[in-house]
Amino acid sequence: MRDFPLPFVIPIVCGLMLAACDSFEKPVLPFDKTDELVVITVNSPDTYYEDAEGRYAGLEFDLASEFARDLGMNVKFRIAPRMDQVLAKLEEHKGHFAAGLSISTKHELHAHFGPIYQTIQPQVAYNTDYRRPKSIRQLVGRTIEIASGTTYAEQLNKAMQQAPGLKWSEVDITSEDLLAKLAEGKIDHVVADSTQISQAKNFYPNLDAAFDLGEPVGKAWAFSPYAERELLEKTQKFFSRIERDGTLMRLVDRYYGHIQRLEQADVSGILKKRRTLLPDLREHFHEAEEVTGIDWRLIAALAYQESHWNHFAVSPANVRGIMMLTETTADRMKVTDRLDTRQNILAGARYLRLLKDRLPTRILEPDRTWIALAAYNQGSSHIEDARILAQRLGLNPDSWVDLKKTLPLLSLSQYFQNLKHGYARGGEAVILTESVRTYHNILLKYERPHSWGFPIADEIDSPS
């Protein structure tokens, strides 16, 4: 069984995946006359996509699937080419609601919006190889592009009051692709939301946000003005429930909780070393995946966080090798030479597998992986203390988003004195885990999955 990966966008072909994705041929049945909830959205890392393991993922996918479970219904997704076409399909009664939309004056003319579940900030992105603009006036005469179907034109139209002569182009590609063009120096600026820019910075170290554009914008599900009252009421109750019990916070954290952890130098470092050091290490990481079932890119991400893929790394505490094994762990994993790269990688991967298997079976992915990574740093005993502390504080001990709150408390005497295993540098475990999550995302984007005995090209083009 292979483990839950972080998001990685792969285009979805509806005709091949009818179980989860459907065409727009038929209008939907009324909500009270069907057992199938039909959701209209787009294929993007913010909404609905197929991950590196062929599983469906995305915040909107998770939210809609959770809602369908509450209702006792099946869920089906209909994928529009662009966000501006989502509302048109909704008006044609091709879905019960549309997911992933930002609330705007234009959108409110055509739809009724449910509760706001996420707030994003439109921003102007720039290429850090050039001077950072400080105001909208400095964008006059520059090449600005936005994705078709987004609401950014509204913010830019308002900005024209301060910057007459401001011009931009709407192009028929995604914001993610536009940010890639910006990183390549093909355009001057892109308007995108804060989460999209933060994610892109982890793949392109020469990107950053120059300044905010307008006010923050809420995201909510959109319903036809003629939507059934029962559907609207159940939606309101659903969002009240998931906000109250922490489900919403956990789902948002799954996709966005780690994206601002790394600095530009960190991203540049792994992108450079995946070309210079990783080629000689892939076979060992591939073997580690075969032994443990853990995605080799997650193992490689952990190794990079620990040693920057330095075979001969040694800490003052005598932690050694590419996976930075302690003497105790090395002995337990029967390692004879911690500076032997193959032995070290296999032992580190097997130890991570052991830590995952030790966790209660009720802890589900991806939290299971994140908690195991924290245990790799601080040990299972301190993680158990953090879980006990979470229970005492009324938090969920099986949720990584809640353990991120309690782990740093293990260094405070008012907390650790009342725990079995005492003081721990729990904050370090949080930093390691969140950094590994982002490094894993980077490797998922640029490195192919292991073919388990069938050779394939390993490398995907990336910035140097």
C-alpha positions in Angstrom: 0.0 0.0 0.0 1.6 3.3 -1.0 1.2 6.4 1.1 -0.8 9.6 0.7 1.0 12.1 -1.4 0.9 15.9 -1.3 -1.0 17.7 -4.1 0.3 17.4 -7.6 -1.9 18.5 -10.5 -2.6 16.0 -13.3 -5.2 16.9 -15.9 -8.4 15.1 -15.5 -10.0 13.5 -18.6 -13.7 13.1 -17.7 -14.4 10.5 -20.3 -12.0 8.1 -18.7 -13.1 8.7 -15.1 -16.8 8.6 -15.0 -16.9 7.5 -11.4 -15.9 10.9 -10.2 -16.2 13.2 -13.2 -19.1 13.6 -15.6 -20.0 15.6 -18.8 -22.5 18.4 -19.0 -25.0 16.5 -21.2 -28.0 16.4 -18.9 -29.5 18.9 -16.4 -29.5 17.6 -12.9 -32.6 16.3 -11.1 -34.0 18.4 -8.3 -32.1 18.1 -5.0 -35.1 16.4 -3.3 -35.6 13.9 -6.1 -32.1 12.4 -6.4 -29.5 10.5 -4.4 -26.6 12.1 -6.4 -25.1 15.5 -5.6 -23.6 17.1 -8.7 -20.9 19.7 -8.2 -19.6 22.1 -10.9 -16.0 23.2 -10.6 -12.7 23.4 -12.5 -9.5 21.3 -12.6 -7.0 23.1 -10.5 -4.8 22.6 -7.4 -7.2 24.8 -5.4 -10.4 22.9 -6.3 -10.3 19.4 -7.8 -7.5 17.3 -9.3 -5.9 13.9 -9.6 -2.9 13.5 -7.4 0.3 11.6 -8.1 -1.2 8.4 -6.9 -4.3 8.7 -9.1 -6.5 9.7 -6.2 -8.9 12.7 -6.3 -7.9 15.6 -4.1 -8.4 19.4 -3.7 -10.1 21.5 -1.1 -13.4 21.6 -3.1 -13.3 17.9 -3.7 -12.8 17.2 0.0 -15.5 19.7 1.1 -18.1 18.5 -1.4 -17.3 14.8 -0.6 -17.8 15.5 3.2 -21.1 17.3 2.5 -22.3 14.4 0.4 -21.4 12.0 3.2 -23.4 14.2 5.6 -26.4 14.0 3.3 -26.0 10.3 2.6 -25.7 10.9 -1.1 -23.2 10.1 -3.8 -21.2 13.0 -5.3 -20.3 13.6 -8.9 -18.1 16.4 -10.3 -18.6 18.2 -13.6 -15.5 20.0 -14.8 -15.7 23.3 -16.7 -12.8 24.5 -18.7 -12.6 27.9 -16.9 -14.1 29.4 -13.8 -16.2 31.9 -15.7 -18.0 29.0 -17.4 -18.9 27.5 -14.1 -21.7 29.9 -13.4 -23.0 29.5 -17.0 -23.3 25.8 -16.4 -25.1 26.4 -13.1 -27.6 28.7 -14.8 -28.3 25.8 -17.2 -29.1 23.6 -14.2 -26.1 21.3 -14.9 -25.2 21.1 -11.2 -26.7 21.6 -7.8 -24.0 24.1 -6.9 -20.7 25.5 -8.1 -17.5 25.2 -6.0 -14.3 27.3 -5.9 -15.8 30.7 -6.8 -14.7 34.0 -5.3 -17.5 36.3 -4.3 -17.7 39.3 -6.6 -20.2 41.9 -7.7 -20.3 40.3 -11.1 -20.9 36.8 -9.7 -23.6 38.0 -7.3 -25.7 39.1 -10.3 -26.0 35.4 -11.4 -25.9 33.4 -8.2 -26.7 33.1 -4.5 -23.6 32.4 -2.3 -23.5 30.2 0.7 -21.3 30.7 3.8 -17.7 32.0 3.2 -15.2 29.3 4.1 -12.0 30.8 3.0 -10.6 34.3 2.5 -8.0 35.1 -0.1 -6.1 38.3 -0.9 -5.6 39.3 -4.6 -2.0 40.3 -5.1 0.3 41.5 -7.8 3.1 39.0 -8.4 6.5 40.0 -9.7 9.8 38.4 -10.8 12.4 39.1 -8.1 15.1 39.3 -10.8 13.8 42.7 -11.4 12.9 45.7 -9.2 9.8 45.3 -7.0 7.0 47.7 -7.8 5.6 49.4 -4.7 2.3 50.8 -6.0 -0.3 50.3 -8.7 1.0 53.5 -10.5 4.3 51.8 -11.2 2.5 49.1 -13.2 1.4 51.6 -15.9 3.1 50.6 -19.1 4.0 47.1 -17.8 2.8 43.8 -19.2 0.1 42.4 -16.9 -1.8 39.2 -17.4 -4.7 37.6 -15.5 -6.4 34.3 -16.1 -9.7 34.4 -18.0 -12.8 33.9 -15.8 -11.3 35.2 -12.6 -12.5 38.2 -10.7 -9.2 40.1 -10.9 -10.4 42.4 -13.6 -12.8 43.9 -11.0 -9.9 44.8 -8.7 -7.9 46.2 -11.7 -10.8 48.3 -12.9 -11.0 49.9 -9.4 -7.3 50.4 -9.4 -7.5 52.4 -12.6 -8.9 55.3 -10.5 -5.4 55.6 -9.0 -3.5 54.7 -12.1 -5.1 55.9 -15.4 -3.5 54.2 -18.3 -3.3 50.8 -16.5 -3.8 48.0 -19.0 -3.9 44.2 -18.7 -4.7 41.1 -20.8 -7.0 38.2 -19.9 -5.6 35.0 -21.3 -7.0 31.6 -21.5 -4.6 29.7 -19.2 -4.6 29.1 -15.5 -3.1 31.4 -12.9 -0.6 28.7 -12.1 0.6 28.7 -15.7 0.8 32.5 -15.7 3.0 32.5 -12.7 5.3 30.0 -14.5 5.5 32.5 -17.4 6.3 35.2 -14.9 9.1 33.2 -13.5 10.5 32.7 -17.0 10.6 36.4 -17.5 8.0 36.3 -20.4 5.7 38.9 -18.7 6.1 41.6 -16.1 3.3 40.9 -13.7 0.5 38.5 -12.8 -2.5 39.1 -10.6 -3.4 36.0 -8.6 -4.5 35.2 -5.1 -2.3 34.9 -2.1 -2.4 31.1 -1.8 -1.6 30.7 -5.5 1.4 33.0 -5.2 2.6 31.3 -2.0 2.4 27.9 -3.6 4.2 29.1 -6.8 7.1 30.5 -4.7 7.8 27.0 -3.6 8.5 25.9 -7.2 9.9 29.2 -8.6 12.3 30.9 -6.1 12.3 34.1 -8.2 8.6 34.9 -7.6 7.1 37.0 -4.9 4.1 39.2 -4.1 4.7 42.9 -4.7 1.7 44.2 -3.0 -2.0 43.5 -2.2 -4.6 44.5 -4.8 -7.8 45.7 -3.2 -9.6 44.1 -0.3 -9.6 40.4 0.7 -12.2 38.3 -1.1 -14.3 35.5 0.3 -14.8 32.1 -1.4 -18.1 30.3 -1.1 -20.3 27.8 -3.0 -22.6 29.4 -5.5 -26.2 28.3 -6.0 -28.8 29.1 -8.6 -31.2 31.8 -7.6 -33.8 29.1 -7.9 -32.0 26.6 -5.6 -34.2 24.6 -3.3 -34.5 26.0 0.2 -33.7 22.6 1.7 -30.3 22.5 -0.1 -29.4 26.0 1.1 -30.4 25.2 4.7 -28.4 21.9 4.7 -25.4 23.8 3.3 -25.6 26.4 6.1 -25.8 23.6 8.7 -22.9 21.8 7.1 -20.5 24.7 7.2 -21.6 25.6 10.7 -20.8 22.0 11.8 -17.3 21.8 10.1 -16.3 25.1 11.4 -17.4 24.2 14.9 -15.8 20.8 15.1 -12.5 21.8 13.3 -13.0 19.9 10.1 -12.8 23.0 8.0 -9.6 24.1 9.6 -8.0 20.7 9.1 -9.0 20.6 5.4 -7.6 24.0 4.7 -4.4 23.1 6.6 -4.1 20.0 4.4 -3.6 22.1 1.3 -2.3 25.4 2.6 -0.9 25.0 6.1 2.7 24.5 5.0 3.1 26.6 1.9 4.8 29.6 3.5 7.4 27.6 5.5 10.4 27.9 3.2 12.5 30.9 2.2 13.6 31.6 -1.3 17.1 30.3 -0.6 15.6 27.0 0.6 13.7 26.5 -2.7 16.7 27.5 -4.8 18.8 25.0 -2.8 16.7 21.9 -3.4 16.1 22.9 -7.1 19.8 23.1 -7.6 20.7 20.0 -5.7 18.1 17.8 -7.4 20.2 18.3 -10.5 23.6 17.9 -8.9 23.1 15.4 -6.0 19.8 13.7 -6.5 20.7 11.7 -9.7 23.2 9.6 -7.7 20.7 9.0 -4.9 17.5 8.1 -6.8 18.2 4.4 -7.0 18.5 4.3 -3.2 15.3 6.2 -2.6 13.5 4.0 -5.2 14.7 0.9 -3.3 13.5 2.5 0.0 10.1 2.9 -1.5 10.0 -0.7 -2.6 11.0 -1.8 0.9 8.6 0.5 2.8 5.8 1.4 0.4 6.4 5.1 1.2 6.7 7.4 -1.8 10.4 7.8 -2.6 9.9 11.6 -3.0 8.7 11.9 0.6 11.8 9.9 1.8 14.0 12.2 -0.4 12.3 15.3 1.0 12.9 14.1 4.6 16.6 13.4 3.7 16.9 16.8 2.2 15.5 18.5 5.3 17.8 16.4 7.5 21.1 16.8 5.6 20.6 18.6 2.3 21.5 15.2 0.8 25.0 15.3 2.3 26.2 11.7 2.7 28.7 12.6 5.4 26.6 14.9 7.5 27.4 14.8 11.3 25.8 16.8 14.1 27.4 17.8 17.4 25.2 15.2 19.0 26.7 12.5 16.8 23.6 12.1 14.6 25.0 11.0 11.2 24.4 10.4 7.5 22.0 11.5 4.9 18.9 10.7 7.0 20.7 11.8 10.2 20.4 8.6 12.2 21.1 8.5 15.9 23.2 5.6 17.2 20.2 4.1 18.9 18.1 4.2 15.7 21.0 2.8 13.6 21.5 -0.1 16.0 17.8 -0.8 15.9 17.7 -0.8 12.1 20.9 -3.0 12.1 23.0 -0.3 10.3 26.7 -1.1 10.4 27.9 2.2 8.9 25.8 5.3 9.2 27.9 7.1 6.6 27.0 4.4 4.0 24.4 6.1 1.9 22.3 3.1 0.9 22.2 1.7 4.5 21.4 5.1 5.9 18.5 5.8 3.4 17.0 2.3 3.9 17.2 2.6 7.6 15.7 6.0 7.8 12.8 5.0 5.5 12.2 1.8 7.5 12.2 3.8 10.7 9.6 6.2 9.3 7.5 3.2 8.3 7.8 1.9 11.9 6.7 5.2 13.4 3.7 5.3 11.1 2.7 1.8 12.0 2.9 2.5 15.7 0.2 5.2 15.5 -3.4 4.3 16.3 -5.2 2.9 13.3 -7.9 5.6 13.7 -5.4 8.3 12.6 -6.0 8.7 8.9 -3.9 10.1 6.1 -2.4 12.6 5.5 -2.3 13.3 9.3 -0.7 9.9 9.8 2.3 10.8 7.7 2.7 14.3 9.2 2.6 12.9 12.8 5.1 10.2 11.9 7.5 12.8 10.5 7.2 14.8 13.7 8.0 11.5 15.6 11.1 11.1 13.4 12.3 14.3 14.8 11.3 14.1 18.5 10.5 10.4 19.0 7.2 8.6 19.5 7.1 9.2 23.3 7.1 13.0 23.0 4.5 12.8 20.2 2.3 10.8 22.5 2.8 13.5 25.2 1.7 16.1 22.6 -1.4 14.0 21.9 -2.3 13.6 25.6 -1.8 17.4 26.0 -4.1 18.0 23.0 -6.8 15.9 24.7 -6.4 17.9 27.9 -6.8 21.2 26.0 -9.9 20.0 24.2 -8.2 19.5 20.9 -8.1 16.5 18.5 -5.1 14.3 19.3 -5.4 12.6 15.9 -5.2 15.8 13.9 -1.9 17.3 12.8 -3.3 20.8 12.7 -4.0 20.5 16.5 -0.7 18.8 17.3 1.0 21.8 15.6 -0.4 23.8 18.5 0.6 21.4 21.3 4.1 20.3 20.2 5.7 23.7 20.9 4.2 23.6 24.4 6.4 20.7 25.3 9.2 23.1 25.9 7.3 25.1 28.5 7.5 23.9 32.1 3.9 24.6 32.9 3.0 21.8 30.4 6.0 19.4 30.3 6.2 19.0 34.1 2.8 17.2 34.0 3.7 14.9 31.1 5.3 11.5 31.3 8.3 12.2 29.1 9.0 15.8 30.1 10.8 18.5 28.1 11.0 18.3 24.3 11.9 20.8 21.5 8.5 20.2 20.0 8.6 23.3 17.9 11.5 21.7 15.9 9.2 18.8 15.0 6.7 21.2 13.6 9.3 23.0 11.5 10.7 19.8 10.2 7.3 18.4 9.3 6.1 21.5 7.5 9.4 21.9 5.7 9.3 18.3 4.5 5.7 18.8 3.3 6.9 21.6 1.1 10.0 19.9 -0.2 7.8 16.9 -1.0 5.5 19.1 -3.0 8.5 20.4 -5.0 9.7 16.9 -5.7 6.2 15.7 -6.7 6.2 18.5 -9.3 9.6 17.8 -10.8 10.3 14.1 -10.2 8.4 11.2 -11.6 7.0 8.4 -9.5 9.1 5.2 -9.2 8.1 2.7 -11.8 8.9 -0.4 -9.6 11.2 -2.2 -11.9 10.4 -0.5 -15.2 12.9 2.2 -16.1 11.5 5.6 -17.1 12.9 9.1 -17.4 13.2 10.5 -13.9 13.6 14.1 -14.5 11.0 16.8 -15.4 12.2 20.2 -16.4 12.4 22.7 -13.7 14.1 26.1 -13.1 17.8 25.8 -12.5 
